[in-house]
Amino acid sequence: MSRRPKKNVFLVHGADVALKNRVTRFIRGIGLHPIVLHDQLTAQQTVIDRFEHWTSDTYVLVLLSPKDISEAPTSSLLFELGYLVGRLGRRYVTTLHHQSMDLPPVLSTVLCIPLDDIGIWKFALIRDLAAADFAVRPNLALYDPHKGQDPAPPPQRKRQVP
């Protein structure tokens, strides 16, 4: 009996909504299903209840911006990160952060991928998702499906006639 491929990626984010939207589009674009914590609000559930409901058999991305680290009220993001690492294990939890950020030392035990302008972060994330047995479609990482582009075919080598 074969196992069903893992597809759910749970996103925990702070103040940077543009970052959340960018990562959500990317996750969707590589064939996975993003689940955004903020979108799963219910009146009767605490944040921990939502984690327990949505994070079984998922990969978790915690999105960090400079504002999230510098403000005391958003330090709950660090608590949530610690809870998720304890629940799922370090193999299934990654942080994505702005490249210019100074990360607190407490994050030294968690995989942290800096968001660069040229997109190396995408390949690092694809590598880690694949290592965690998630069904990524890396060929889709090079284009934006929301712009109506088709994936570029592999370059054709010209045959030289002897």
NUTORLO-596112 format. One record per atom (N, C-alpha, C): residue number from 1; atom name; residue in one letter; chain; x, y, z. Coordinates in steps of 0.05 Angstrom, whole numbers. Layout:
# NUTORLO-596112
+-----+------+------+-----+--------+--------+--------+
! seq ! atom ! type ! mol !   east !  north !     up !
+-----+------+------+-----+--------+--------+--------+
! NUM !   CA !    a !   A !      X !      Y !      Z !
...
+-----+------+------+-----+--------+--------+--------+
# end
This chain:
# NUTORLO-596112
+-----+------+------+-----+--------+--------+--------+
! seq ! atom ! type ! mol !   east !  north !     up !
+-----+------+------+-----+--------+--------+--------+
!   1 !    N !    m !   A !     17 !    -24 !      0 !
!   1 !   CA !    m !   A !      0 !      0 !      0 !
!   1 !    C !    m !   A !     18 !     25 !      0 !
!   2 !    N !    s !   A !     14 !     42 !    -19 !
!   2 !   CA !    s !   A !     31 !     66 !    -21 !
!   2 !    C !    s !   A !     19 !     89 !     -4 !
!   3 !    N !    r !   A !     36 !    105 !      7 !
!   3 !   CA !    r !   A !     27 !    128 !     23 !
!   3 !    C !    r !   A !     18 !    150 !      4 !
!   4 !    N !    r !   A !     -2 !    164 !     14 !
!   4 !   CA !    r !   A !    -12 !    188 !     -1 !
!   4 !    C !    r !   A !      9 !    210 !      1 !
!   5 !    N !    p !   A !     15 !    223 !    -21 !
!   5 !   CA !    p !   A !     35 !    245 !    -20 !
!   5 !    C !    p !   A !     26 !    268 !     -2 !
!   6 !    N !    k !   A !     45 !    279 !     13 !
!   6 !   CA !    k !   A !     38 !    302 !     30 !
!   6 !    C !    k !   A !     37 !    327 !     14 !
!   7 !    N !    k !   A !     16 !    343 !     19 !
!   7 !   CA !    k !   A !     12 !    367 !      3 !
!   7 !    C !    k !   A !      6 !    392 !     19 !
!   8 !    N !    n !   A !     -1 !    390 !     45 !
!   8 !   CA !    n !   A !     -9 !    413 !     60 !
!   8 !    C !    n !   A !     15 !    428 !     73 !
!   9 !    N !    v !   A !     16 !    454 !     68 !
!   9 !   CA !    v !   A !     36 !    471 !     80 !
!   9 !    C !    v !   A !     21 !    492 !     97 !
!  10 !    N !    f !   A !     26 !    492 !    123 !
!  10 !   CA !    f !   A !     13 !    510 !    141 !
!  10 !    C !    f !   A !     30 !    535 !    145 !
!  11 !    N !    l !   A !     18 !    559 !    140 !
!  11 !   CA !    l !   A !     33 !    584 !    142 !
!  11 !    C !    l !   A !     25 !    599 !    167 !
!  12 !    N !    v !   A !     45 !    606 !    183 !
!  12 !   CA !    v !   A !     41 !    623 !    207 !
!  12 !    C !    v !   A !     55 !    649 !    200 !
!  13 !    N !    h !   A !     41 !    671 !    202 !
!  13 !   CA !    h !   A !     53 !    696 !    194 !
!  13 !    C !    h !   A !     47 !    718 !    214 !
!  14 !    N !    g !   A !     63 !    738 !    212 !
!  14 !   CA !    g !   A !     60 !    761 !    230 !
!  14 !    C !    g !   A !     49 !    785 !    214 !
!  15 !    N !    a !   A !     63 !    807 !    216 !
!  15 !   CA !    a !   A !     53 !    833 !    205 !
!  15 !    C !    a !   A !     56 !    836 !    175 !
!  16 !    N !    d !   A !     73 !    821 !    162 !
!  16 !   CA !    d !   A !     79 !    826 !    134 !
!  16 !    C !    d !   A !     59 !    810 !    116 !
!  17 !    N !    v !   A !     37 !    823 !    109 !
!  17 !   CA !    v !   A !     16 !    810 !     93 !
!  17 !    C !    v !   A !     26 !    805 !     65 !
!  18 !    N !    a !   A !     42 !    824 !     54 !
!  18 !   CA !    a !   A !     52 !    820 !     27 !
!  18 !    C !    a !   A !     70 !    795 !     25 !
!  19 !    N !    l !   A !     86 !    790 !     46 !
!  19 !   CA !    l !   A !    102 !    766 !     47 !
!  19 !    C !    l !   A !     84 !    741 !     48 !
!  20 !    N !    k !   A !     64 !    742 !     65 !
!  20 !   CA !    k !   A !     45 !    720 !     66 !
!  20 !    C !    k !   A !     33 !    714 !     39 !
!  21 !    N !    n !   A !     24 !    734 !     25 !
!  21 !   CA !    n !   A !     12 !    730 !     -2 !
!  21 !    C !    n !   A !     32 !    719 !    -22 !
!  22 !    N !    r !   A !     56 !    729 !    -21 !
!  22 !   CA !    r !   A !     78 !    720 !    -39 !
!  22 !    C !    r !   A !     84 !    690 !    -35 !
!  23 !    N !    v !   A !     87 !    682 !    -10 !
!  23 !   CA !    v !   A !     94 !    655 !     -4 !
!  23 !    C !    v !   A !     70 !    636 !     -9 !
!  24 !    N !    t !   A !     46 !    646 !     -4 !
!  24 !   CA !    t !   A !     22 !    630 !     -9 !
!  24 !    C !    t !   A !     20 !    624 !    -39 !
!  25 !    N !    r !   A !     25 !    644 !    -56 !
!  25 !   CA !    r !   A !     24 !    640 !    -85 !
!  25 !    C !    r !   A !     46 !    620 !    -94 !
!  26 !    N !    f !   A !     69 !    622 !    -82 !
!  26 !   CA !    f !   A !     91 !    604 !    -89 !
!  26 !    C !    f !   A !     84 !    575 !    -82 !
!  27 !    N !    i !   A !     74 !    571 !    -57 !
!  27 !   CA !    i !   A !     67 !    544 !    -48 !
!  27 !    C !    i !   A !     46 !    532 !    -66 !
!  28 !    N !    r !   A !     26 !    548 !    -73 !
!  28 !   CA !    r !   A !      5 !    539 !    -91 !
!  28 !    C !    r !   A !     17 !    532 !   -119 !
!  29 !    N !    g !   A !     36 !    549 !   -127 !
!  29 !   CA !    g !   A !     48 !    546 !   -153 !
!  29 !    C !    g !   A !     65 !    521 !   -157 !
!  30 !    N !    i !   A !     75 !    510 !   -135 !
!  30 !   CA !    i !   A !     92 !    486 !   -137 !
!  30 !    C !    i !   A !     75 !    461 !   -131 !
!  31 !    N !    g !   A !     48 !    464 !   -132 !
!  31 !   CA !    g !   A !     31 !    441 !   -130 !
!  31 !    C !    g !   A !     23 !    433 !   -102 !
!  32 !    N !    l !   A !     29 !    450 !    -82 !
!  32 !   CA !    l !   A !     21 !    443 !    -55 !
!  32 !    C !    l !   A !     -3 !    460 !    -46 !
!  33 !    N !    h !   A !    -14 !    453 !    -23 !
!  33 !   CA !    h !   A !    -38 !    467 !    -13 !
!  33 !    C !    h !   A !    -31 !    484 !     12 !
!  34 !    N !    p !   A !    -31 !    511 !      9 !
!  34 !   CA !    p !   A !    -25 !    528 !     32 !
!  34 !    C !    p !   A !    -49 !    530 !     50 !
!  35 !    N !    i !   A !    -44 !    528 !     76 !
!  35 !   CA !    i !   A !    -65 !    533 !     96 !
!  35 !    C !    i !   A !    -55 !    556 !    113 !
!  36 !    N !    v !   A !    -68 !    579 !    112 !
!  36 !   CA !    v !   A !    -60 !    603 !    126 !
!  36 !    C !    v !   A !    -74 !    604 !    153 !
!  37 !    N !    l !   A !    -59 !    606 !    175 !
!  37 !   CA !    l !   A !    -70 !    606 !    202 !
!  37 !    C !    l !   A !    -92 !    627 !    204 !
!  38 !    N !    h !   A !    -87 !    651 !    195 !
!  38 !   CA !    h !   A !   -106 !    673 !    198 !
!  38 !    C !    h !   A !   -133 !    667 !    184 !
!  39 !    N !    d !   A !   -132 !    652 !    163 !
!  39 !   CA !    d !   A !   -157 !    645 !    148 !
!  39 !    C !    d !   A !   -173 !    623 !    162 !
!  40 !    N !    q !   A !   -162 !    611 !    182 !
!  40 !   CA !    q !   A !   -176 !    588 !    195 !
!  40 !    C !    q !   A !   -188 !    597 !    222 !
!  41 !    N !    l !   A !   -195 !    622 !    224 !
!  41 !   CA !    l !   A !   -206 !    632 !    249 !
!  41 !    C !    l !   A !   -234 !    622 !    254 !
!  42 !    N !    t !   A !   -239 !    613 !    279 !
!  42 !   CA !    t !   A !   -265 !    606 !    288 !
!  42 !    C !    t !   A !   -268 !    617 !    316 !
!  43 !    N !    a !   A !   -293 !    623 !    323 !
!  43 !   CA !    a !   A !   -298 !    636 !    349 !
!  43 !    C !    a !   A !   -292 !    618 !    372 !
!  44 !    N !    q !   A !   -293 !    592 !    369 !
!  44 !   CA !    q !   A !   -291 !    573 !    391 !
!  44 !    C !    q !   A !   -263 !    561 !    394 !
!  45 !    N !    q !   A !   -244 !    568 !    376 !
!  45 !   CA !    q !   A !   -218 !    555 !    377 !
!  45 !    C !    q !   A !   -196 !    575 !    385 !
!  46 !    N !    t !   A !   -178 !    565 !    402 !
!  46 !   CA !    t !   A !   -154 !    581 !    408 !
!  46 !    C !    t !   A !   -134 !    575 !    386 !
!  47 !    N !    v !   A !   -112 !    590 !    386 !
!  47 !   CA !    v !   A !    -91 !    586 !    366 !
!  47 !    C !    v !   A !    -80 !    557 !    368 !
!  48 !    N !    i !   A !    -76 !    547 !    393 !
!  48 !   CA !    i !   A !    -66 !    520 !    397 !
!  48 !    C !    i !   A !    -86 !    500 !    386 !
!  49 !    N !    d !   A !   -112 !    504 !    390 !
!  49 !   CA !    d !   A !   -132 !    487 !    379 !
!  49 !    C !    d !   A !   -130 !    485 !    349 !
!  50 !    N !    r !   A !   -126 !    508 !    336 !
!  50 !   CA !    r !   A !   -123 !    509 !    307 !
!  50 !    C !    r !   A !    -98 !    494 !    298 !
!  51 !    N !    f !   A !    -76 !    497 !    313 !
!  51 !   CA !    f !   A !    -52 !    482 !    307 !
!  51 !    C !    f !   A !    -57 !    452 !    308 !
!  52 !    N !    e !   A !    -70 !    443 !    329 !
!  52 !   CA !    e !   A !    -75 !    415 !    332 !
!  52 !    C !    e !   A !    -94 !    404 !    310 !
!  53 !    N !    h !   A !   -112 !    420 !    301 !
!  53 !   CA !    h !   A !   -131 !    412 !    280 !
!  53 !    C !    h !   A !   -118 !    411 !    252 !
!  54 !    N !    w !   A !   -102 !    432 !    246 !
!  54 !   CA !    w !   A !    -92 !    435 !    219 !
!  54 !    C !    w !   A !    -64 !    425 !    214 !
!  55 !    N !    t !   A !    -49 !    419 !    234 !
!  55 !   CA !    t !   A !    -21 !    413 !    229 !
!  55 !    C !    t !   A !    -13 !    383 !    229 !
!  56 !    N !    s !   A !    -33 !    366 !    229 !
!  56 !   CA !    s !   A !    -25 !    338 !    227 !
!  56 !    C !    s !   A !    -17 !    332 !    198 !
!  57 !    N !    d !   A !      6 !    319 !    194 !
!  57 !   CA !    d !   A !     16 !    312 !    168 !
!  57 !    C !    d !   A !     20 !    337 !    150 !
!  58 !    N !    t !   A !     31 !    358 !    161 !
!  58 !   CA !    t !   A !     36 !    382 !    146 !
!  58 !    C !    t !   A !     65 !    391 !    150 !
!  59 !    N !    y !   A !     73 !    410 !    133 !
!  59 !   CA !    y !   A !     98 !    424 !    136 !
!  59 !    C !    y !   A !     90 !    452 !    145 !
!  60 !    N !    v !   A !    105 !    464 !    163 !
!  60 !   CA !    v !   A !     98 !    490 !    173 !
!  60 !    C !    v !   A !    120 !    510 !    165 !
!  61 !    N !    l !   A !    110 !    533 !    154 !
!  61 !   CA !    l !   A !    128 !    555 !    148 !
!  61 !    C !    l !   A !    120 !    578 !    166 !
!  62 !    N !    v !   A !    139 !    588 !    181 !
!  62 !   CA !    v !   A !    135 !    611 !    198 !
!  62 !    C !    v !   A !    148 !    635 !    184 !
!  63 !    N !    l !   A !    132 !    655 !    177 !
!  63 !   CA !    l !   A !    142 !    678 !    163 !
!  63 !    C !    l !   A !    149 !    700 !    182 !
!  64 !    N !    l !   A !    174 !    709 !    182 !
!  64 !   CA !    l !   A !    183 !    729 !    201 !
!  64 !    C !    l !   A !    191 !    755 !    186 !
!  65 !    N !    s !   A !    182 !    777 !    197 !
!  65 !   CA !    s !   A !    191 !    803 !    186 !
!  65 !    C !    s !   A !    205 !    818 !    209 !
!  66 !    N !    p !   A !    220 !    838 !    203 !
!  66 !   CA !    p !   A !    234 !    853 !    225 !
!  66 !    C !    p !   A !    214 !    863 !    246 !
!  67 !    N !    k !   A !    191 !    871 !    238 !
!  67 !   CA !    k !   A !    171 !    880 !    257 !
!  67 !    C !    k !   A !    162 !    858 !    277 !
!  68 !    N !    d !   A !    161 !    834 !    267 !
!  68 !   CA !    d !   A !    152 !    811 !    284 !
!  68 !    C !    d !   A !    172 !    806 !    306 !
!  69 !    N !    i !   A !    197 !    810 !    301 !
!  69 !   CA !    i !   A !    218 !    805 !    321 !
!  69 !    C !    i !   A !    221 !    828 !    340 !
!  70 !    N !    s !   A !    218 !    853 !    330 !
!  70 !   CA !    s !   A !    224 !    876 !    347 !
!  70 !    C !    s !   A !    202 !    884 !    366 !
!  71 !    N !    e !   A !    177 !    875 !    360 !
!  71 !   CA !    e !   A !    155 !    883 !    377 !
!  71 !    C !    e !   A !    147 !    861 !    397 !
!  72 !    N !    a !   A !    144 !    869 !    422 !
!  72 !   CA !    a !   A !    138 !    849 !    443 !
!  72 !    C !    a !   A !    112 !    834 !    438 !
!  73 !    N !    p !   A !     90 !    848 !    430 !
!  73 !   CA !    p !   A !     64 !    833 !    426 !
!  73 !    C !    p !   A !     66 !    811 !    405 !
!  74 !    N !    t !   A !     83 !    814 !    385 !
!  74 !   CA !    t !   A !     85 !    794 !    365 !
!  74 !    C !    t !   A !    105 !    772 !    372 !
!  75 !    N !    s !   A !    116 !    774 !    396 !
!  75 !   CA !    s !   A !    134 !    752 !    404 !
!  75 !    C !    s !   A !    118 !    726 !    407 !
!  76 !    N !    s !   A !     91 !    727 !    406 !
!  76 !   CA !    s !   A !     75 !    703 !    406 !
!  76 !    C !    s !   A !     82 !    686 !    382 !
!  77 !    N !    l !   A !     92 !    698 !    360 !
!  77 !   CA !    l !   A !    101 !    683 !    337 !
!  77 !    C !    l !   A !    124 !    664 !    345 !
!  78 !    N !    l !   A !    142 !    673 !    362 !
!  78 !   CA !    l !   A !    164 !    656 !    371 !
!  78 !    C !    l !   A !    153 !    633 !    389 !
!  79 !    N !    f !   A !    133 !    639 !    405 !
!  79 !   CA !    f !   A !    121 !    618 !    421 !
!  79 !    C !    f !   A !    108 !    597 !    403 !
!  80 !    N !    e !   A !     93 !    606 !    382 !
!  80 !   CA !    e !   A !     80 !    588 !    364 !
!  80 !    C !    e !   A !    101 !    571 !    349 !
!  81 !    N !    l !   A !    123 !    584 !    341 !
!  81 !   CA !    l !   A !    144 !    569 !    328 !
!  81 !    C !    l !   A !    154 !    547 !    346 !
!  82 !    N !    g !   A !    160 !    553 !    371 !
!  82 !   CA !    g !   A !    169 !    532 !    390 !
!  82 !    C !    g !   A !    149 !    510 !    394 !
!  83 !    N !    y !   A !    124 !    517 !    396 !
!  83 !   CA !    y !   A !    103 !    497 !    399 !
!  83 !    C !    y !   A !    102 !    478 !    375 !
!  84 !    N !    l !   A !    104 !    490 !    351 !
!  84 !   CA !    l !   A !    102 !    474 !    327 !
!  84 !    C !    l !   A !    127 !    456 !    323 !
!  85 !    N !    v !   A !    150 !    465 !    331 !
!  85 !   CA !    v !   A !    174 !    449 !    330 !
!  85 !    C !    v !   A !    171 !    425 !    349 !
!  86 !    N !    g !   A !    160 !    431 !    373 !
!  86 !   CA !    g !   A !    156 !    409 !    392 !
!  86 !    C !    g !   A !    135 !    389 !    383 !
!  87 !    N !    r !   A !    115 !    399 !    369 !
!  87 !   CA !    r !   A !     93 !    381 !    360 !
!  87 !    C !    r !   A !    101 !    365 !    335 !
!  88 !    N !    l !   A !    114 !    377 !    316 !
!  88 !   CA !    l !   A !    120 !    364 !    290 !
!  88 !    C !    l !   A !    149 !    354 !    287 !
!  89 !    N !    g !   A !    167 !    367 !    302 !
!  89 !   CA !    g !   A !    195 !    361 !    298 !
!  89 !    C !    g !   A !    208 !    382 !    280 !
!  90 !    N !    r !   A !    234 !    386 !    282 !
!  90 !   CA !    r !   A !    248 !    407 !    267 !
!  90 !    C !    r !   A !    247 !    401 !    237 !
!  91 !    N !    r !   A !    245 !    376 !    229 !
!  91 !   CA !    r !   A !    245 !    369 !    201 !
!  91 !    C !    r !   A !    222 !    381 !    186 !
!  92 !    N !    y !   A !    200 !    387 !    200 !
!  92 !   CA !    y !   A !    176 !    397 !    187 !
!  92 !    C !    y !   A !    169 !    426 !    193 !
!  93 !    N !    v !   A !    188 !    441 !    203 !
!  93 !   CA !    v !   A !    183 !    469 !    209 !
!  93 !    C !    v !   A !    207 !    485 !    199 !
!  94 !    N !    t !   A !    201 !    507 !    184 !
!  94 !   CA !    t !   A !    221 !    524 !    173 !
!  94 !    C !    t !   A !    212 !    553 !    177 !
!  95 !    N !    t !   A !    231 !    571 !    181 !
!  95 !   CA !    t !   A !    224 !    599 !    180 !
!  95 !    C !    t !   A !    234 !    612 !    155 !
!  96 !    N !    l !   A !    219 !    630 !    144 !
!  96 !   CA !    l !   A !    227 !    647 !    122 !
!  96 !    C !    l !   A !    229 !    675 !    133 !
!  97 !    N !    h !   A !    251 !    689 !    128 !
!  97 !   CA !    h !   A !    255 !    715 !    140 !
!  97 !    C !    h !   A !    268 !    734 !    120 !
!  98 !    N !    h !   A !    263 !    760 !    125 !
!  98 !   CA !    h !   A !    276 !    780 !    108 !
!  98 !    C !    h !   A !    306 !    777 !    110 !
!  99 !    N !    q !   A !    320 !    780 !     88 !
!  99 !   CA !    q !   A !    349 !    775 !     87 !
!  99 !    C !    q !   A !    364 !    794 !    106 !
! 100 !    N !    s !   A !    354 !    818 !    109 !
! 100 !   CA !    s !   A !    368 !    839 !    125 !
! 100 !    C !    s !   A !    364 !    836 !    155 !
! 101 !    N !    m !   A !    348 !    816 !    164 !
! 101 !   CA !    m !   A !    341 !    814 !    192 !
! 101 !    C !    m !   A !    364 !    802 !    209 !
! 102 !    N !    d !   A !    366 !    812 !    233 !
! 102 !   CA !    d !   A !    383 !    799 !    253 !
! 102 !    C !    d !   A !    364 !    781 !    269 !
! 103 !    N !    l !   A !    369 !    755 !    267 !
! 103 !   CA !    l !   A !    351 !    736 !    280 !
! 103 !    C !    l !   A !    360 !    732 !    309 !
! 104 !    N !    p !   A !    340 !    728 !    327 !
! 104 !   CA !    p !   A !    348 !    723 !    355 !
! 104 !    C !    p !   A !    361 !    696 !    357 !
! 105 !    N !    p !   A !    380 !    693 !    377 !
! 105 !   CA !    p !   A !    395 !    668 !    380 !
! 105 !    C !    p !   A !    377 !    644 !    384 !
! 106 !    N !    v !   A !    353 !    648 !    395 !
! 106 !   CA !    v !   A !    335 !    626 !    400 !
! 106 !    C !    v !   A !    328 !    611 !    374 !
! 107 !    N !    l !   A !    330 !    623 !    351 !
! 107 !   CA !    l !   A !    324 !    611 !    326 !
! 107 !    C !    l !   A !    346 !    594 !    314 !
! 108 !    N !    s !   A !    369 !    592 !    328 !
! 108 !   CA !    s !   A !    392 !    578 !    317 !
! 108 !    C !    s !   A !    387 !    548 !    314 !
! 109 !    N !    t !   A !    367 !    537 !    327 !
! 109 !   CA !    t !   A !    362 !    508 !    325 !
! 109 !    C !    t !   A !    341 !    502 !    304 !
! 110 !    N !    v !   A !    330 !    522 !    291 !
! 110 !   CA !    v !   A !    309 !    518 !    271 !
! 110 !    C !    v !   A !    320 !    526 !    244 !
! 111 !    N !    l !   A !    311 !    512 !    223 !
! 111 !   CA !    l !   A !    320 !    519 !    196 !
! 111 !    C !    l !   A !    308 !    546 !    189 !
! 112 !    N !    c !   A !    326 !    565 !    182 !
! 112 !   CA !    c !   A !    318 !    592 !    174 !
! 112 !    C !    c !   A !    328 !    597 !    146 !
! 113 !    N !    i !   A !    309 !    604 !    128 !
! 113 !   CA !    i !   A !    316 !    610 !    100 !
! 113 !    C !    i !   A !    312 !    640 !     96 !
! 114 !    N !    p !   A !    334 !    654 !     88 !
! 114 !   CA !    p !   A !    331 !    683 !     82 !
! 114 !    C !    p !   A !    317 !    687 !     55 !
! 115 !    N !    l !   A !    299 !    707 !     54 !
! 115 !   CA !    l !   A !    285 !    714 !     29 !
! 115 !    C !    l !   A !    303 !    733 !     13 !
! 116 !    N !    d !   A !    313 !    724 !     -9 !
! 116 !   CA !    d !   A !    330 !    741 !    -26 !
! 116 !    C !    d !   A !    314 !    751 !    -50 !
! 117 !    N !    d !   A !    324 !    771 !    -63 !
! 117 !   CA !    d !   A !    310 !    782 !    -86 !
! 117 !    C !    d !   A !    311 !    765 !   -111 !
! 118 !    N !    i !   A !    330 !    748 !   -113 !
! 118 !   CA !    i !   A !    332 !    732 !   -138 !
! 118 !    C !    i !   A !    319 !    705 !   -137 !
! 119 !    N !    g !   A !    309 !    697 !   -114 !
! 119 !   CA !    g !   A !    293 !    673 !   -111 !
! 119 !    C !    g !   A !    308 !    648 !   -103 !
! 120 !    N !    i !   A !    332 !    650 !    -93 !
! 120 !   CA !    i !   A !    346 !    626 !    -83 !
! 120 !    C !    i !   A !    330 !    613 !    -61 !
! 121 !    N !    w !   A !    315 !    629 !    -45 !
! 121 !   CA !    w !   A !    299 !    618 !    -23 !
! 121 !    C !    w !   A !    279 !    597 !    -34 !
! 122 !    N !    k !   A !    269 !    600 !    -58 !
! 122 !   CA !    k !   A !    250 !    582 !    -69 !
! 122 !    C !    k !   A !    262 !    554 !    -72 !
! 123 !    N !    f !   A !    287 !    553 !    -82 !
! 123 !   CA !    f !   A !    300 !    528 !    -87 !
! 123 !    C !    f !   A !    307 !    514 !    -60 !
! 124 !    N !    a !   A !    316 !    531 !    -41 !
! 124 !   CA !    a !   A !    322 !    520 !    -14 !
! 124 !    C !    a !   A !    297 !    508 !     -2 !
! 125 !    N !    l !   A !    274 !    521 !     -5 !
! 125 !   CA !    l !   A !    249 !    511 !      7 !
! 125 !    C !    l !   A !    240 !    486 !     -8 !
! 126 !    N !    i !   A !    242 !    486 !    -34 !
! 126 !   CA !    i !   A !    235 !    462 !    -50 !
! 126 !    C !    i !   A !    252 !    438 !    -41 !
! 127 !    N !    r !   A !    277 !    442 !    -37 !
! 127 !   CA !    r !   A !    295 !    421 !    -28 !
! 127 !    C !    r !   A !    286 !    410 !     -1 !
! 128 !    N !    d !   A !    279 !    428 !     18 !
! 128 !   CA !    d !   A !    271 !    419 !     44 !
! 128 !    C !    d !   A !    244 !    405 !     45 !
! 129 !    N !    l !   A !    225 !    415 !     28 !
! 129 !   CA !    l !   A !    199 !    403 !     26 !
! 129 !    C !    l !   A !    202 !    375 !     14 !
! 130 !    N !    a !   A !    219 !    372 !     -7 !
! 130 !   CA !    a !   A !    223 !    345 !    -19 !
! 130 !    C !    a !   A !    236 !    326 !      1 !
! 131 !    N !    a !   A !    255 !    336 !     17 !
! 131 !   CA !    a !   A !    268 !    319 !     37 !
! 131 !    C !    a !   A !    249 !    310 !     58 !
! 132 !    N !    a !   A !    228 !    325 !     63 !
! 132 !   CA !    a !   A !    207 !    318 !     82 !
! 132 !    C !    a !   A !    184 !    302 !     70 !
! 133 !    N !    d !   A !    189 !    292 !     45 !
! 133 !   CA !    d !   A !    170 !    275 !     31 !
! 133 !    C !    d !   A !    144 !    289 !     22 !
! 134 !    N !    f !   A !    147 !    314 !     15 !
! 134 !   CA !    f !   A !    124 !    329 !      4 !
! 134 !    C !    f !   A !    125 !    328 !    -27 !
! 135 !    N !    a !   A !    102 !    327 !    -39 !
! 135 !   CA !    a !   A !    100 !    323 !    -68 !
! 135 !    C !    a !   A !    102 !    350 !    -83 !
! 136 !    N !    v !   A !    127 !    360 !    -83 !
! 136 !   CA !    v !   A !    131 !    386 !    -97 !
! 136 !    C !    v !   A !    134 !    382 !   -126 !
! 137 !    N !    r !   A !    127 !    402 !   -141 !
! 137 !   CA !    r !   A !    131 !    402 !   -170 !
! 137 !    C !    r !   A !    151 !    425 !   -177 !
! 138 !    N !    p !   A !    177 !    419 !   -174 !
! 138 !   CA !    p !   A !    197 !    441 !   -176 !
! 138 !    C !    p !   A !    198 !    454 !   -203 !
! 139 !    N !    n !   A !    189 !    441 !   -224 !
! 139 !   CA !    n !   A !    189 !    454 !   -250 !
! 139 !    C !    n !   A !    171 !    478 !   -251 !
! 140 !    N !    l !   A !    153 !    480 !   -232 !
! 140 !   CA !    l !   A !    135 !    503 !   -232 !
! 140 !    C !    l !   A !    147 !    527 !   -216 !
! 141 !    N !    a !   A !    170 !    524 !   -204 !
! 141 !   CA !    a !   A !    182 !    545 !   -188 !
! 141 !    C !    a !   A !    192 !    568 !   -204 !
! 142 !    N !    l !   A !    197 !    564 !   -229 !
! 142 !   CA !    l !   A !    210 !    584 !   -246 !
! 142 !    C !    l !   A !    191 !    604 !   -259 !
! 143 !    N !    y !   A !    165 !    600 !   -256 !
! 143 !   CA !    y !   A !    146 !    618 !   -268 !
! 143 !    C !    y !   A !    124 !    625 !   -249 !
! 144 !    N !    d !   A !    110 !    647 !   -255 !
! 144 !   CA !    d !   A !     88 !    656 !   -238 !
! 144 !    C !    d !   A !     62 !    648 !   -252 !
! 145 !    N !    p !   A !     47 !    628 !   -240 !
! 145 !   CA !    p !   A !     23 !    619 !   -254 !
! 145 !    C !    p !   A !      1 !    640 !   -255 !
! 146 !    N !    h !   A !      4 !    661 !   -239 !
! 146 !   CA !    h !   A !    -16 !    682 !   -239 !
! 146 !    C !    h !   A !    -12 !    702 !   -262 !
! 147 !    N !    k !   A !     10 !    699 !   -276 !
! 147 !   CA !    k !   A !     15 !    716 !   -299 !
! 147 !    C !    k !   A !      8 !    702 !   -325 !
! 148 !    N !    g !   A !     -2 !    678 !   -323 !
! 148 !   CA !    g !   A !    -10 !    663 !   -347 !
! 148 !    C !    g !   A !     13 !    652 !   -363 !
! 149 !    N !    q !   A !     36 !    650 !   -351 !
! 149 !   CA !    q !   A !     59 !    639 !   -365 !
! 149 !    C !    q !   A !     58 !    609 !   -364 !
! 150 !    N !    d !   A !     68 !    596 !   -384 !
! 150 !   CA !    d !   A !     72 !    567 !   -384 !
! 150 !    C !    d !   A !    100 !    561 !   -375 !
! 151 !    N !    p !   A !    104 !    538 !   -363 !
! 151 !   CA !    p !   A !    132 !    532 !   -355 !
! 151 !    C !    p !   A !    149 !    530 !   -381 !
! 152 !    N !    a !   A !    172 !    541 !   -379 !
! 152 !   CA !    a !   A !    190 !    540 !   -402 !
! 152 !    C !    a !   A !    200 !    512 !   -407 !
! 153 !    N !    p !   A !    199 !    503 !   -432 !
! 153 !   CA !    p !   A !    210 !    477 !   -438 !
! 153 !    C !    p !   A !    240 !    476 !   -434 !
! 154 !    N !    p !   A !    251 !    453 !   -430 !
! 154 !   CA !    p !   A !    280 !    453 !   -427 !
! 154 !    C !    p !   A !    294 !    462 !   -452 !
! 155 !    N !    p !   A !    317 !    475 !   -450 !
! 155 !   CA !    p !   A !    330 !    485 !   -474 !
! 155 !    C !    p !   A !    339 !    462 !   -492 !
! 156 !    N !    q !   A !    336 !    466 !   -517 !
! 156 !   CA !    q !   A !    343 !    446 !   -537 !
! 156 !    C !    q !   A !    372 !    450 !   -545 !
! 157 !    N !    r !   A !    387 !    430 !   -545 !
! 157 !   CA !    r !   A !    415 !    431 !   -554 !
! 157 !    C !    r !   A !    415 !    428 !   -584 !
! 158 !    N !    k !   A !    431 !    444 !   -597 !
! 158 !   CA !    k !   A !    433 !    442 !   -626 !
! 158 !    C !    k !   A !    453 !    419 !   -632 !
! 159 !    N !    r !   A !    445 !    403 !   -650 !
! 159 !   CA !    r !   A !    462 !    380 !   -658 !
! 159 !    C !    r !   A !    482 !    390 !   -678 !
! 160 !    N !    q !   A !    505 !    384 !   -674 !
! 160 !   CA !    q !   A !    526 !    391 !   -694 !
! 160 !    C !    q !   A !    530 !    367 !   -712 !
! 161 !    N !    v !   A !    528 !    373 !   -737 !
! 161 !   CA !    v !   A !    532 !    353 !   -758 !
! 161 !    C !    v !   A !    562 !    350 !   -763 !
! 162 !    N !    p !   A !    573 !    326 !   -761 !
! 162 !   CA !    p !   A !    601 !    322 !   -766 !
! 162 !    C !    p !   A !    609 !    326 !   -795 !
+-----+------+------+-----+--------+--------+--------+
# end
